């Protein structure tokens, strides 16, 4: 075993002492006399040093002895501080997770679905296209124009009309006060009955009558548009 001893005075001196242990145990207050180099006048000098307390162990004890490890940094904090930092970091992580989610949710491409056009717009467009197809066979014409009006009534008034016969349709709307006004019921009945005469009774109709029928159908659609959306017939 060795000890380094530093002597302080006018000059700093470092002395290393080798100790040989002959017994085991703790030792304290051991005095050591250290000779120094002779003075200029030839006389010898020395200094007496008290060694710090130390313990001498056997080889077995040295092997079994486990050095005390320094505690991890986080274990030096109190429980309150640990909980504080735990909840703080948790809150920060949750905050940034929410921010990332909001950026993803509002930043992703939205699929815009265009709403379908209102039934009166669809009917007017169909009537316009039918007008462009004139002249045509009268029977074919009246099949198309009645289909246009029945589909319009079905979507405009939520009333099943397309698959009904003219008699079934007219019979049902006569007893409904929420579908059509009285004047519209009358004009529609006359229109559909006249159409059936051409479709089924083979009654003749010239191109002028077809044009007049298109005008009547267009006026019926315009007159049944909701009042708050009603526009003038172009």
C-alpha positions in Angstrom: 0.0 0.0 0.0 1.3 3.5 -0.8 0.5 7.0 0.4 1.3 10.3 -1.3 2.2 13.0 1.2 2.6 16.7 0.3 4.6 18.9 2.6 3.9 22.6 2.3 6.3 25.2 3.4 8.7 27.5 1.6 9.0 24.6 -0.8 6.4 22.0 -1.8 7.7 18.5 -1.4 5.9 15.3 -2.5 6.8 12.1 -0.7 5.5 8.6 -1.4 5.5 6.2 1.5 5.2 2.4 1.0 3.4 0.7 3.9 3.6 -3.0 4.6 0.6 -4.3 6.6 1.1 -7.1 9.1 -2.3 -7.1 10.6 -5.9 -6.5 9.5 -8.3 -3.8 10.7 -8.7 -0.1 10.9 -5.8 2.2 11.8 -5.8 5.8 12.8 -3.5 8.4 14.4 -0.3 6.7 13.1 2.7 9.0 13.3 5.4 8.8 10.7 8.8 10.6 11.0 10.1 11.6 7.6 13.8 12.5 7.4 14.7 15.5 5.2 17.9 16.4 3.4 20.6 17.9 5.6 20.6 21.6 6.2 23.4 23.9 4.9 25.2 23.6 8.3 25.2 19.8 8.0 22.7 19.1 10.6 19.9 16.6 9.9 16.2 17.5 10.0 12.9 15.6 9.8 9.2 16.2 9.9 6.5 14.2 11.8 3.3 13.4 9.9 0.0 11.8 11.2 -1.4 9.5 8.6 -5.1 9.6 7.7 -7.2 6.8 9.0 -7.3 3.7 6.7 -8.4 0.1 6.8 -6.4 -3.0 5.9 -8.5 -5.8 4.3 -7.7 -9.4 3.5 -7.6 -10.5 -0.1 -10.9 -12.4 0.4 -12.6 -9.3 1.7 -11.3 -7.2 -1.2 -12.7 -9.7 -3.7 -16.1 -9.8 -1.9 -16.3 -6.1 -1.4 -18.4 -4.4 -4.1 -17.7 -0.8 -4.8 -20.6 1.5 -4.1 -21.9 2.7 -7.5 -23.0 6.2 -8.0 -26.8 6.5 -8.2 -28.3 7.2 -11.7 -29.0 10.9 -12.3 -32.8 10.6 -12.2 -32.7 8.9 -8.8 -31.1 11.9 -7.2 -34.5 13.8 -7.6 -37.3 13.7 -5.1 -40.6 11.9 -6.0 -42.4 15.2 -6.5 -39.8 16.4 -9.0 -40.0 13.1 -10.8 -43.8 13.3 -11.1 -43.6 16.9 -12.2 -41.2 16.1 -15.1 -43.1 12.9 -16.0 -46.4 14.8 -16.4 -44.7 17.7 -18.1 -43.1 15.5 -20.8 -46.3 13.5 -21.2 -48.3 16.7 -21.7 -45.7 18.0 -24.3 -45.9 14.7 -26.2 -49.7 14.7 -26.2 -49.8 18.4 -27.3 -47.5 17.8 -30.3 -49.4 14.6 -31.2 -52.7 16.6 -31.3 -51.0 19.3 -33.4 -49.7 16.7 -35.9 -53.2 15.1 -36.1 -54.9 18.4 -36.8 -52.4 19.2 -39.5 -53.0 15.8 -41.1 -56.8 16.0 -40.8 -57.2 19.5 -42.1 -54.4 19.3 -44.6 -55.5 16.1 -46.4 -57.2 16.5 -49.7 -60.9 16.7 -49.3 -63.1 15.0 -52.0 -65.7 17.5 -53.0 -68.9 16.0 -54.2 -71.0 18.3 -56.3 -74.6 18.2 -55.3 -77.0 17.0 -57.9 -78.9 19.7 -59.8 -82.5 20.4 -58.7 -85.3 18.4 -60.5 -86.6 21.5 -62.4 -83.2 22.2 -63.8 -83.0 18.5 -65.0 -86.5 18.7 -66.5 -85.8 22.0 -68.3 -82.6 20.6 -69.7 -84.3 17.4 -70.9 -87.1 19.5 -72.6 -84.5 21.6 -74.3 -82.7 18.6 -75.7 -86.0 17.1 -76.9 -86.8 20.3 -78.7 -83.5 20.1 -80.5 -84.4 16.6 -81.8 -87.5 17.8 -83.7 -88.9 16.9 -86.1 -89.5 13.3 -84.9 -92.2 10.7 -84.8 -95.2 11.8 -82.7 -95.5 8.6 -80.8 -91.9 8.6 -79.8 -92.1 12.2 -78.9 -95.0 11.8 -76.5 -93.4 8.8 -74.8 -90.3 10.9 -74.1 -92.2 14.0 -72.9 -94.4 12.1 -70.5 -91.4 10.3 -69.1 -89.7 13.7 -68.5 -92.7 15.1 -66.6 -93.3 11.9 -64.6 -89.6 11.8 -63.5 -89.8 15.5 -62.6 -92.9 15.1 -60.5 -91.3 12.1 -58.7 -88.2 14.0 -57.7 -89.9 17.4 -57.2 -92.8 16.1 -55.0 -91.3 12.8 -53.7 -94.1 11.0 -55.4 -93.8 7.7 -57.2 -95.0 8.5 -60.7 -92.6 7.0 -63.3 -93.9 3.4 -63.0 -97.6 4.2 -62.8 -100.1 4.4 -65.7 -101.7 7.7 -66.4 -105.0 6.6 -64.8 -103.2 5.4 -61.6 -101.2 8.6 -61.4 -104.1 11.0 -62.0 -106.3 9.1 -59.6 -103.7 9.3 -56.8 -102.9 13.0 -57.2 -106.6 13.9 -57.1 -106.8 12.9 -53.5 -103.5 14.5 -52.4 -103.5 18.2 -51.5 -99.7 18.4 -50.9 -98.6 17.3 -54.4 -100.1 19.8 -56.9 -102.4 22.8 -56.9 -105.9 22.2 -58.4 -105.1 24.2 -61.6 -101.9 22.2 -62.1 -103.7 18.9 -61.5 -106.2 19.8 -64.2 -103.7 20.9 -66.8 -101.5 17.9 -66.1 -104.4 15.5 -66.5 -105.3 17.0 -69.9 -101.7 16.9 -71.0 -101.2 13.2 -70.1 -104.6 12.1 -71.5 -103.8 13.8 -74.8 -100.4 12.2 -74.8 -102.0 8.7 -74.3 -104.2 9.3 -77.3 -101.1 9.7 -79.5 -99.2 6.9 -77.8 -101.9 4.2 -77.7 -104.8 5.4 -79.9 -102.4 6.3 -82.7 -103.9 9.8 -82.9 -102.0 12.0 -85.3 -100.1 15.1 -84.3 -98.1 17.5 -86.5 -94.8 19.1 -85.7 -96.5 22.4 -84.7 -98.5 20.4 -82.0 -95.3 18.9 -80.8 -93.7 22.3 -80.3 -96.8 23.5 -78.5 -96.7 20.4 -76.2 -93.0 21.2 -75.3 -94.1 24.8 -74.4 -96.8 23.5 -72.2 -94.5 21.1 -70.5 -91.9 23.8 -69.9 -94.5 26.1 -68.4 -95.7 23.4 -66.1 -92.2 22.8 -64.7 -91.6 26.6 -64.2 -95.0 27.1 -62.5 -94.2 24.2 -60.0 -90.8 25.5 -59.0 -90.8 26.4 -55.3 -91.9 30.0 -54.9 -88.7 31.2 -53.3 -86.7 29.9 -56.2 -89.1 30.6 -59.1 -87.5 32.2 -62.1 -88.9 33.6 -65.3 -89.2 31.2 -68.2 -86.3 32.0 -70.6 
